[in-house]
């Protein structure tokens, strides 16, 4: 209960901070929609009053908060002239799809890389792989995304390019079907940024997985399993690898908030509709209601994911349930 209350207070403080930051910055937030020469000063003033821009900032925020809590209405977007809730309903699913696919790529790829590094340690190939992973881990998502986009543009497979759907279909089928074309276009536009974002996640998870496998490989329970005649394969997959996944889940709780910046950057870079690109547009237009709404929804998604990962980590931890005993190197 205390944890839930702290999360709610965090979201409340975030909404206040976002609202105040937008309203207290220099300039007129209504200028983006009120610069039309056809709008008379009297009409412009009436519009400002309808948006409550003639009232103090604190009164604006309290009015917005009361409406949001009682009706679920997050206000109207100044820049898009639409309810914020309607806008968010259309942009949240693409962002969740991007984040979920990138997370899946990172978990699968990072786990496989970490296991391979551990089982191949000491070999020249493992040392070369570690060097390559270190170099790639230092590349920001934006730089990697630009490189991937440039390469795909050069070969005519960049998401959103005019020839993308035709070239992809020529690789898969000789027939052109409108529905199939749209599906391939949609999946390719999702897969490319997901792979870019998931690469950084995979590299971090691989390093954590490899380090944790080395740390727990001499746990007393594993030594006992070996002494009882268990095969090396059984010891690894039944005891050692499950024990190392706790550290992976802990790292996942850290990576999820860090992925938010990557989502915003890649949605802009690959021109994908989503929560991040909507937030960037709202900031550019000083659209207070949309900024607060998008910021709150993004924070709620991150907080919910963190709570879910923490709960999964506590449920899964073999040491918490006495299924296995861990230990460092003796």
HUKAZI-V392017 format. One record per residue. N is the residue number from 1. NEAR is the number of other C-alpha atoms within 12 Angstrom. D_FIRST is the distance of its C-alpha to the first C-alpha in whole Angstrom. Layout:
n=N near=NEAR d_first=D_FIRST
n=N near=NEAR d_first=D_FIRST
This chain:
n=1 near=7 d_first=0
n=2 near=8 d_first=4
n=3 near=14 d_first=5
n=4 near=14 d_first=5
n=5 near=11 d_first=6
n=6 near=13 d_first=9
n=7 near=22 d_first=10
n=8 near=19 d_first=11
n=9 near=17 d_first=12
n=10 near=19 d_first=14
n=11 near=28 d_first=16
n=12 near=26 d_first=17
n=13 near=20 d_first=18
n=14 near=24 d_first=20
n=15 near=33 d_first=21
n=16 near=30 d_first=23
n=17 near=22 d_first=24
n=18 near=31 d_first=26
n=19 near=36 d_first=27
n=20 near=25 d_first=29
n=21 near=22 d_first=30
n=22 near=29 d_first=32
n=23 near=31 d_first=33
n=24 near=18 d_first=35
n=25 near=16 d_first=36
n=26 near=12 d_first=40
n=27 near=12 d_first=42
n=28 near=21 d_first=41
n=29 near=33 d_first=39
n=30 near=33 d_first=41
n=31 near=23 d_first=44
n=32 near=22 d_first=43
n=33 near=23 d_first=44
n=34 near=24 d_first=46
n=35 near=16 d_first=49
n=36 near=13 d_first=51
n=37 near=11 d_first=54
n=38 near=11 d_first=54
n=39 near=15 d_first=52
n=40 near=13 d_first=53
n=41 near=14 d_first=52
n=42 near=12 d_first=51
n=43 near=16 d_first=49
n=44 near=23 d_first=47
n=45 near=18 d_first=46
n=46 near=17 d_first=45
n=47 near=21 d_first=43
n=48 near=21 d_first=41
n=49 near=16 d_first=41
n=50 near=17 d_first=39
n=51 near=28 d_first=37
n=52 near=27 d_first=36
n=53 near=27 d_first=37
n=54 near=20 d_first=39
n=55 near=16 d_first=36
n=56 near=15 d_first=35
n=57 near=24 d_first=32
n=58 near=19 d_first=29
n=59 near=19 d_first=30
n=60 near=26 d_first=30
n=61 near=32 d_first=27
n=62 near=20 d_first=26
n=63 near=24 d_first=28
n=64 near=31 d_first=26
n=65 near=26 d_first=23
n=66 near=16 d_first=23
n=67 near=17 d_first=25
n=68 near=24 d_first=23
n=69 near=14 d_first=20
n=70 near=11 d_first=22
n=71 near=13 d_first=24
n=72 near=16 d_first=23
n=73 near=24 d_first=26
n=74 near=35 d_first=26
n=75 near=36 d_first=29
n=76 near=28 d_first=33
n=77 near=35 d_first=34
n=78 near=34 d_first=37
n=79 near=29 d_first=38
n=80 near=24 d_first=38
n=81 near=21 d_first=38
n=82 near=20 d_first=36
n=83 near=23 d_first=32
n=84 near=37 d_first=30
n=85 near=27 d_first=28
n=86 near=21 d_first=31
n=87 near=33 d_first=32
n=88 near=38 d_first=28
n=89 near=22 d_first=29
n=90 near=19 d_first=32
n=91 near=27 d_first=31
n=92 near=31 d_first=27
n=93 near=22 d_first=29
n=94 near=31 d_first=32
n=95 near=38 d_first=29
n=96 near=31 d_first=27
n=97 near=26 d_first=30
n=98 near=40 d_first=31
n=99 near=42 d_first=28
n=100 near=28 d_first=28
n=101 near=28 d_first=31
n=102 near=35 d_first=31
n=103 near=41 d_first=28
n=104 near=25 d_first=30
n=105 near=30 d_first=34
n=106 near=35 d_first=32
n=107 near=35 d_first=30
n=108 near=24 d_first=34
n=109 near=27 d_first=36
n=110 near=35 d_first=34
n=111 near=36 d_first=34
n=112 near=24 d_first=37
n=113 near=33 d_first=39
n=114 near=36 d_first=37
n=115 near=31 d_first=38
n=116 near=25 d_first=42
n=117 near=32 d_first=42
n=118 near=33 d_first=41
n=119 near=24 d_first=43
n=120 near=19 d_first=46
n=121 near=21 d_first=46
n=122 near=14 d_first=49
n=123 near=14 d_first=51
n=124 near=12 d_first=52
n=125 near=16 d_first=50
n=126 near=21 d_first=47
n=127 near=17 d_first=48
n=128 near=16 d_first=49
n=129 near=24 d_first=46
n=130 near=27 d_first=44
n=131 near=17 d_first=46
n=132 near=16 d_first=45
n=133 near=26 d_first=42
n=134 near=18 d_first=42
n=135 near=15 d_first=44
n=136 near=21 d_first=42
n=137 near=26 d_first=38
n=138 near=17 d_first=40
n=139 near=20 d_first=40
n=140 near=23 d_first=38
n=141 near=33 d_first=37
n=142 near=26 d_first=39
n=143 near=21 d_first=42
n=144 near=29 d_first=42
n=145 near=33 d_first=41
n=146 near=23 d_first=44
n=147 near=21 d_first=46
n=148 near=27 d_first=45
n=149 near=29 d_first=46
n=150 near=19 d_first=49
n=151 near=16 d_first=50
n=152 near=25 d_first=49
n=153 near=21 d_first=51
n=154 near=15 d_first=54
n=155 near=16 d_first=54
n=156 near=19 d_first=53
n=157 near=28 d_first=50
n=158 near=33 d_first=48
n=159 near=37 d_first=45
n=160 near=28 d_first=46
n=161 near=23 d_first=50
n=162 near=14 d_first=53
n=163 near=20 d_first=54
n=164 near=27 d_first=50
n=165 near=31 d_first=50
n=166 near=27 d_first=54
n=167 near=26 d_first=54
n=168 near=32 d_first=51
n=169 near=24 d_first=53
n=170 near=17 d_first=56
n=171 near=14 d_first=54
n=172 near=15 d_first=53
n=173 near=15 d_first=55
n=174 near=13 d_first=58
n=175 near=15 d_first=57
n=176 near=19 d_first=56
n=177 near=17 d_first=53
n=178 near=13 d_first=51
n=179 near=13 d_first=48
n=180 near=19 d_first=48
n=181 near=24 d_first=49
n=182 near=19 d_first=46
n=183 near=18 d_first=44
n=184 near=28 d_first=45
n=185 near=28 d_first=45
n=186 near=24 d_first=41
n=187 near=25 d_first=40
n=188 near=28 d_first=42
n=189 near=34 d_first=41
n=190 near=36 d_first=37
n=191 near=31 d_first=39
n=192 near=36 d_first=40
n=193 near=46 d_first=37
n=194 near=39 d_first=35
n=195 near=35 d_first=37
n=196 near=42 d_first=38
n=197 near=47 d_first=34
n=198 near=40 d_first=33
n=199 near=39 d_first=36
n=200 near=39 d_first=34
n=201 near=45 d_first=31
n=202 near=38 d_first=34
n=203 near=40 d_first=35
n=204 near=39 d_first=32
n=205 near=43 d_first=31
n=206 near=40 d_first=35
n=207 near=36 d_first=35
n=208 near=33 d_first=32
n=209 near=41 d_first=33
n=210 near=35 d_first=36
n=211 near=26 d_first=35
n=212 near=35 d_first=32
n=213 near=39 d_first=35
n=214 near=27 d_first=37
n=215 near=22 d_first=35
n=216 near=32 d_first=34
n=217 near=35 d_first=38
n=218 near=25 d_first=39
n=219 near=29 d_first=36
n=220 near=20 d_first=37
n=221 near=28 d_first=36
n=222 near=34 d_first=38
n=223 near=27 d_first=41
n=224 near=19 d_first=41
n=225 near=24 d_first=41
n=226 near=22 d_first=44
n=227 near=13 d_first=46
n=228 near=13 d_first=45
n=229 near=13 d_first=47
n=230 near=18 d_first=44
n=231 near=17 d_first=46
n=232 near=20 d_first=45
n=233 near=16 d_first=43
n=234 near=17 d_first=41
n=235 near=25 d_first=40
n=236 near=28 d_first=39
n=237 near=20 d_first=37
n=238 near=22 d_first=36
n=239 near=33 d_first=35
n=240 near=38 d_first=35
n=241 near=37 d_first=34
n=242 near=32 d_first=30
n=243 near=39 d_first=30
n=244 near=43 d_first=30
n=245 near=36 d_first=28
n=246 near=32 d_first=25
n=247 near=33 d_first=26
n=248 near=39 d_first=27
n=249 near=36 d_first=23
n=250 near=28 d_first=22
n=251 near=31 d_first=25
n=252 near=36 d_first=24
n=253 near=28 d_first=20
n=254 near=23 d_first=22
n=255 near=32 d_first=25
n=256 near=40 d_first=23
n=257 near=27 d_first=22
n=258 near=25 d_first=26
n=259 near=38 d_first=27
n=260 near=35 d_first=27
n=261 near=25 d_first=30
n=262 near=37 d_first=32
n=263 near=46 d_first=31
n=264 near=35 d_first=32
n=265 near=32 d_first=35
n=266 near=43 d_first=36
n=267 near=39 d_first=35
n=268 near=25 d_first=38
n=269 near=33 d_first=40
n=270 near=37 d_first=41
n=271 near=27 d_first=40
n=272 near=33 d_first=38
n=273 near=34 d_first=36
n=274 near=36 d_first=32
n=275 near=44 d_first=29
n=276 near=41 d_first=31
n=277 near=35 d_first=34
n=278 near=41 d_first=33
n=279 near=41 d_first=31
n=280 near=29 d_first=34
n=281 near=27 d_first=36
n=282 near=31 d_first=34
n=283 near=30 d_first=34
n=284 near=19 d_first=38
n=285 near=26 d_first=38
n=286 near=34 d_first=36
n=287 near=40 d_first=34
n=288 near=45 d_first=31
n=289 near=49 d_first=29
n=290 near=45 d_first=30
n=291 near=45 d_first=29
n=292 near=44 d_first=25
n=293 near=44 d_first=25
n=294 near=43 d_first=26
n=295 near=38 d_first=24
n=296 near=35 d_first=21
n=297 near=34 d_first=21
n=298 near=38 d_first=22
n=299 near=30 d_first=19
n=300 near=26 d_first=17
n=301 near=27 d_first=19
n=302 near=29 d_first=19
n=303 near=27 d_first=15
n=304 near=23 d_first=15
n=305 near=27 d_first=17
n=306 near=26 d_first=16
n=307 near=24 d_first=13
n=308 near=20 d_first=15
n=309 near=27 d_first=17
n=310 near=25 d_first=15
n=311 near=17 d_first=14
n=312 near=21 d_first=18
n=313 near=27 d_first=19
n=314 near=19 d_first=17
n=315 near=17 d_first=18
n=316 near=25 d_first=22
n=317 near=26 d_first=22
n=318 near=25 d_first=25
n=319 near=22 d_first=25
n=320 near=16 d_first=22
n=321 near=13 d_first=23
n=322 near=13 d_first=27
n=323 near=16 d_first=29
n=324 near=26 d_first=30
n=325 near=26 d_first=31
n=326 near=32 d_first=31
n=327 near=22 d_first=33
n=328 near=20 d_first=35
n=329 near=15 d_first=39
n=330 near=11 d_first=41
